[in-house]
Amino acid sequence: MNVHDWLRNLPVADTDSSCKVVELSFNKGSRKDFFRNTTLQYLEKGDLVTIEGVGGFDIAEVSLTGELVRLQLKKRNVDEFNPEMKKILRKSNERDIETYHITKGREAKILARSREIAIALKLQMKLSEVEIQADGKKATFFYTADDRVDFREMIKQFAGEFKLKVEMRQIGIRQEAAKMGGIGSCGRELCCSTWLTDFKSVNTTAARYQNLSINQTKLSGQCGRLKCCLNFELDTYLDALQQFPDNAEYIEFAKGRAMLIKKDIFKNLMWYVLEGGSKHYPLTILRVKEIIRMNAQGIKPEEIEAVDVTTGKPKEVELQFVDVVGQISLKSLERNDKRRREQRNQPPQQQRRPDFRPQDNRNNRPANPENRPQQDNRNNGPRNPNNRNRPPFDRGNQQQRPPQPNQPQKPPFKKD
């Protein structure tokens, strides 16, 4: 996991007392290690540096610098002043970077070929990753195996075919999943590939304490083992279970013997079921302790006194069968059917048209009732409702308006 350097932009007061160790990542962050910066060069996150290798040099990327490296050293129990710690030689130049890319281009082909050789030798192992040194002199093969594997013959074939110094390193299945990476069932990146460094053993007892169903498919991670997150909340559940009474698996009632099936630490309830029955009875912790004390005295309580567990969800109404025969009236349909039969039995002259409409008698009206004189309104323009009482306009008596006395008359236009 790449740690965010929140002290990056803060000035360093004393450069002599600052941390000289740098965290470097290899092979795109699949492996990290600490190296001492003896070059006195200022390194930033993402810089490529050339470091000491086995019989040569290697190239790595700077992942963390400054005071936060000391916290990582303390977390992994690494001595900051260890004299055997490898050193950083220099910042990588163009020639080193070119050699690095050429060497990394061979890893995929070498991994495929090495798997073919392992299958041909019938070795019960799985090669998951190969990491070649930047100068091309050494290769580290990471593998997983359930039992001990004799791969001496395989190493001879690797050294003869690849012309490299071979190192075999066995890793666990969880470490392999961390190198591969992925998305968990929670929707986030795998814990082992981000921040989880120490892998503790996980068993089904942790799931039972948390009232989880023992379903191997749901409880297993991408590595095929139980999920590491089962241990995250286990201490909280163990602390909450301390207030529950012990030896409360079976309690006696007058109705029979009840068996404990579930402990709810959130509501402080214990769920019981009578032998031979299927109904669940939630009881409080105080009620269970009281029943245990009564059973010790040879008394079996008559009442169970179960708690009414209510939820915020509305109760669903159960649908019941209802007999609706005779409740629906068909008289309106019968009347319509009777009317159709009567119309069908009538003679054609008496039958009434279904779409009968009175005819328009506007064509039968007289053209000019009461011999009223017709007026020619074609030149009168559109009618104005405010001009109803005005006399008709007569164009024959139209006269030009005299010019206004205040307005000067324009002289006639003369053509030159």
N, C-alpha and C positions, 0 to 999 in steps of 0.2 A: 504494500500500500504506500502511496506517495504521501508523506506527511507535509501538511501545509506549513511553510516557514513564515510564521507571523512576526518574527523578529528580523525579517530580511531588511527592511528599510530603516531600522534603528541604528544609529552610529555606535561603534564600539569604542568604549572609553579607553580600555587598555588592550592594545593589540598583542602584547606579550602574554597576557593571561588568557587570551581567546583560545578556543578549541582548534587544534591543528589536525584533527581527524575528520575525514570526509566520508560520507556514506555513498557508495557507488552501486549501481544496478547493472546486471548482466542479462543479456538475451531478452530485452524488452520487459525487464522488471521481474522475470521469473526467479531470479536469485539476487541477493544483496549481500554486500560485505563492506567492511571498514578498512580504509587505507589512510596512511599518514601523508600529509601534504608537507613535503620538505622543500618544495620549489619556491615557497613564499610568494606564489602568484595568487591573485584574487580569483577564486572559482565561483561560478554561479550555477544554479540548477539548470541542467540541460547541456552543459559543456561536455565534450568528449575529451577524455584524458588517456594518456598512455601510462600503463602501470607495469609492475614487475610480473612476469609470467614464469612458467616452468620451462627453463632453458630458452627463454625469449621474452617477448612482450605481449601484452594484451591491451584491449581498448574497452573502456567502460564509460557509462554516462553518470554524471553527477546527479544524485537524487536529493541530497540534503547536506547543508553546511551550517556552520555557526554553533550556537549554544544548544540548539535542539538535538544535535548529535550526541551530546553528553547524556541527555535523557534516554536516547536509544541505546547507548552503551550500558547505562545502568540497568535498563530493562532486560537486556540480553546477557548481562553479567560479563562484559568484556572490559578488560583493563585498558584505560586510555593511554597509559605510558608503557605498554608492553613492548619490549625491544624487538620482538620477533614479528611485529606487525609489518605487513608489506607496505611499500612506499609508492607514491606517485612520481613518475619520472618527468613528465612534461605534459603540456597541452598537445593534443594530437594535431599533426600537420596533415597536409593533403596526401602525402604518400602513405602515411599510416591509415588514413581513412579509406583510401582506395584499396589497400591490401585487406582491410577489415571487411569491406563489402564483397570482395571476391571470395574470401574465405567463408563468409556467412551464406553465400550462394550455393555452397556445396553441402550444407547441412541436410536439406530435404532429400537429396539423392542418397547420401550416406545412410540416413535413417531408414529409408525404404530398403536399401540393400542389406543393411544389418538385420532387419527383421526377416528377410528371406533366408539369411544364413542361420539365424536362430531356429527357424521352423525346419530347415533341412537337418539340423543337428538334433531335433526333437527335444529342445530344452523347454521346461515348464517355467517360462518367464515372459514378461512383456516389456519391450523397449518403448519407453514413452517419449524420450527426448534425447537429443544429442547436442552438445555445445562444443564448438571448435574454437581453439585459441586464435587470436587475431593473426598471428604469424604463421598459422597452419602447421604447427609442430605437435600439438597435443589435442586430443578429443576426449571429452567426458561423456559417457553413456549412462543415462538414468533409467533404471528398470525397477519393476515390481515383481515380486515372486512370493508365493506362500511358503515354500520350503527352501532349503539351501540348494543352490545350483552350482554345479561344477562347469564353469565356462572357460576352462584353460584352453581347450581346443578352439573355441570361438574367438578368444583374444588373439591367438596366433593367426587365424584367418583375417581378422580385422587389421592387424598390423601389416600383414603381407599384402593385402589388397588396397588399403587406404593410405599406406605409407605414413602412419601417424603413431604417436605414443598414445596407447589406449588406457583409460582409467574407467573402471566400472564402479558405479555408486548406486546402492540400493536405497529406495525411498518407499514410504508407505502409500497406501491407496489414497488417503486423504491429502497427502502432499502432492500426489499426481493430479488430483482434482483441483488443488490450488494452482498448479502450473497451467492447467488447461483453462481454468476460469469458467464462468457461466452465470446464469440467473437462477436463483432459488425459487421455491414455491411461494415465498413471501413477496416476490416481485423485485427484490433487490439483488445486488451482486453478492456472490458467495462470500461468507465471512472468512473462509480459509484463504481466499485469494485477495482479501483487502486488508484486514487488520488482525485476524487470529493467527498467532504464531505457535502457541503450545496446544497440542491436541490431547485432551484428557479422554479417558475411557468412558463410554456411554453404554448403559444397559437398559433393559426394559423396566427395571425398578423405578427409574426416574419418570417413566411414562405412567406407571401405576400410581405413584404419589400425586400426579397431576390430573388423575381421573381421565386419562386419554385411552382411547380404544387401541388395543394391541393389533394394529394393522401395519404389517411390515412395509406395504407399499407407501403409506402416508408418512410413516416415521423414518423412512430411509432417504438419504440425500443422493446427490449425483454420484458419489463415490461408492454407493451400495451399502454403506454402513449407516448406523443410526445417526440422526442429525445432531450436530454439536450443540445446537440451540436448546436441546432438551435439558442441558445442565445450567442454562442461564438463569432460570427462575426456580430452580429446584430448592435453593436455600430459603426462598420466600415461602414456598409451600410447606417446607419442613417446620419453619417457625410458626406458621398459622395452624398446623396440625397439632401443636403441643397442647392447645387448650381443649382438644377433643378427648373424651374419656377412652381409656384403654380397656381391652377385654369386652368390647361392646359389639362383637360380631353377631351374637345371638342374645335376645331378650325374650322373656316369657310374658304372655298375656293370657287372659281367660279364654280368648278365642283360639289361641294356639301359639306356636313359636314363630318369632319374626327374625329374619336374617338381614344383616346390613348389606346394602348394595352400593351405596354412594355416600361420600362426604363432600358437602358443599362449603368450602371455606369462605366464599363471598357472602353467603346468607347465613352462615353458622347453623346449617341444618344437616341432619342425618336421615337418610332415606332407608326405610325398611319395607319388607314385603313378607306377608304371612306365608308359611309353608302350604303349598297347594293352591295358592291364590296368585293373582297377577296385579292386584292394585297396589300402588306405591303409597306409603304413608310418610310424609316429611315430619320429623320431630325435632324440637329444639334440643340444644345441648343440656340445658337444665332438666328437661323432661326425661332425657335418656339417663342422666345420672340418678334421677329420682327412681326410675324404673329399676335400674341396677341395684340400688339400695333396697328396694322392696323385694326384688327377687332373692337377695341375700338373706332376707328374713322369712322367705317362703311364701310371700304374698304375690299373687298375680293380679294386676289391675284389670278392672273390667273395661274401662274406657281407654282408647288409644290416645285421644286428644291430639290428633294430627293438625298441623298448621295449614291454614288456607293460603296457599301460594297463589297470589294474583299477579298477573302480568299486565303490562300496558297495552297489549294487543286486544282489540275487541273480540268478544267471543263469537264464533261463527254459529249462525242459526241453522240447526239441522232441518233439512227439508223432510216433511212428512207427507204421507199419502192422503189426499182429500178426494172424497166422492162428490163430483159435481153433476151427477146425472139428475136431470129434472130441474136444475137451477138456471139453465139457459132457455129463454123463450124464443120460439121460432114463429111467432104470430105475424111479425112484419113480413117475413119471407112468404108465409102462406097467403097474406093479403095480396102481395104483388103477383103471386102465381095465379090467384083467382081472377084478378083483373085482366091478366093476359088471356086467360081462357075465355072470358066474356067477350073481349074484343075480337078474338079469333072466330067466335060463333056468330057475331053480328053480320047482316048483309053488307055488301060493299058500299051502298049508298049511304048507310048510316054510320059507317066507320069514320072515325075522326082522324084527320091527318095528324101525325105526331109532330111535324114541324110546321103547323099552320101559323101563318102570319097575315095580318090584314094588308090588302094591296094598297099601293100608293095611288091616290086619286088626284094627284096634282095635275096630271094631264087632262082630267075631265073638267077642271075649273074654267070659267069664262076668261077670255084673254083680257077684257077690260070691263070689270064689273062696274055697274052704275054709270057707264059711259064717261068715266073720268078722263080729262085731257092728259095726254102723255107729254112729258117734258124731256127735252134732249139734254141729258146730263153727261154727254160724252166729253165736252170740253170744260166741264166744271172742275175736273181734277178730283182728288179724293175728298170724301166727305169729312167734314169736321163737326163733331157734335155741338160745338159752341156756335155754329153758324146756321142753326135751324131757323131762327126768326129773321134772318137777313133777307132782303129782296134778292131775286135772281140777278146775276151779273149780266149786264147788257154790253156787248162789245161794240155795238153801233154808236152808243152815246159816250164812248170812252174819249176823254179829252186829256191833253197833255197838261201837266202841272206847271204853273208859272214858276220861274226861278225865285228863289228866296232872296229877299232884299239884302240880306247881310252877306250873301255869297257873291263874289265878283264873277262876272261872266268871262269865259275864256275867249280869246280872239280866234277868229276862224283860221284854219290852217291854210297857208299859202304855199304853193309849189313854185320853186324857182325855175 
